[in-house]
């Protein structure tokens, strides 16, 4: 338990930290010699493994000028912790374990290609991560929130003392009792409300939009707008993909997110439309179904990817659906 807390402090103290967090760290560090020893051990282990790169001189100078100077052992540990730039591989960060510090539960969750993961949060809420997703969660007495950096997450939010706030690309989503999906796609984000309602805003100087059950919101730097309704059918959280008359190009782009083995299509078949439900990750099955339904040629490239093309096409220009 102490070593887990020490790992949490090493991570939380990366970069700049406010005075409240600093005081919490000092109290924890000084409260027990075992805490100090665990912190030093974890930090040194990370350094030897190449996970941390630190430059403590700048922080030493700042701490010496500070009027709130901690004791020498604490100052040394604090300077080392604040000076780090954390370079932690995905394999370490995850993976479904919370980093508990005092009354705060901070966790970074990451899923691999093809993985769908469900995690229960400290406040009773639940998140489900789609394939290739990265999200940071922070739960405390006075705030609840998440920062979605890539991928898609379903948030099942239970009422709490503070609204749950999700940052994703240009969007800020707030709700205190709802189920909604948030998808981050670079400079854009999409919010699909499954149940309840959620407020969606951006940095643009416009009023927030309230999305209710069954509604979708698209967010860009220019603002937010309502889009098509939330699609029905099998849920992606159960590993099913639902296509309803969309171009093959778009369907393949979605399917390829769940597999390292990709489907590649030629230009002349990209706009054929497909409907149906398919198991996420089963790209061979989807490719065979598309080939059968549209009388397409199915072949393999040297890397094992599946190529769909018109049988009469000699040298297709290949596309992977985006």
Steps between C-alpha positions, in 0.01 A plus 500: 500500500779745590685427178180556300456836669862585423448420130192722504699792642778461245241525222288777651797725572615514139522852359358794695307435821292731712560579868218274620646197328844595629378514858321165462821342373708644784256372762499153345879493457574610858230293671693173480864414417363211295321750275821692434694181432233372260490830311878510458506134394225541238654815360843336477352189336330713237824684432699180457232359269513810285141596578590839650720778375567767762676831535476610862720809509226744396265363763774507765548872437126568516463307822789684659325831424168377633376625835341159559818296498451140616766307685810390307389141428158618385652779290722249322214263426268785400756650262559165337130435464416841361790500257406184317360464157310177511547270204299194594417232243138396458582158643589659837228758521206297477321312545205508704659594831431823689774715646361598839637808676314618808140573401579505128486209258702581188537240229612484140329232292621373164366230270685317225375444147196273514457530877180622666536554875252589774617668822306593814596837649533603863179707495287210372506613137621269225700554182533271199800559274487421130793364300810721491381743769689707756321687780604653833251486788513711817246448778503704823253640755462834324541402135453214256641501153676340206731604219451292185809530280406245234237240421151457641362454851151427630440683828231360732481782754328469837386807699772649717600808696642658183416468129717265297699702243657344191755683285544363147662701223317834483200380702408512867219267607328529838238279661400376842284204400521362145643241264686641203777419253780748431723454195820700458627543144777759510346845458148357510288315753161330501261449790221239480256504791352158574298595809448814705645826375837672472621855444752542215709813446828612341743787536300691237294788645160329466256355747525135597265256328301249704479159336229262615451128466535391137670822385853551363721807508803575281759741641775692320701809582221705341232370737249218536209380289242225513555213260319178416333302777689238697501180290310202635587134475765296678726707725871537430550444873397139436750464216250542216517744208174619345494639144184645353535589133841665533774492232737203517783749534354628830413150626852375432651801678302407813579128477872562452518669841452160664766298321865518405404311185338762277245492218613697195251604232538639150356833391225360279329309783543758776151648467305173498271503805483235767256413778529240772658411832851360528724381779774755576844364417379239252644673193531173299133427561394851399721495190352166390146624561562814293663302222203263484233770521651722228676235287842645574843348469666419833878458521789545742791740485851401621421632848190283538250783449180425311446672164150552358477605135286476192580169323554684171745750649860435408699743712272648764586808696470369854327665791461379854186697575670795665 
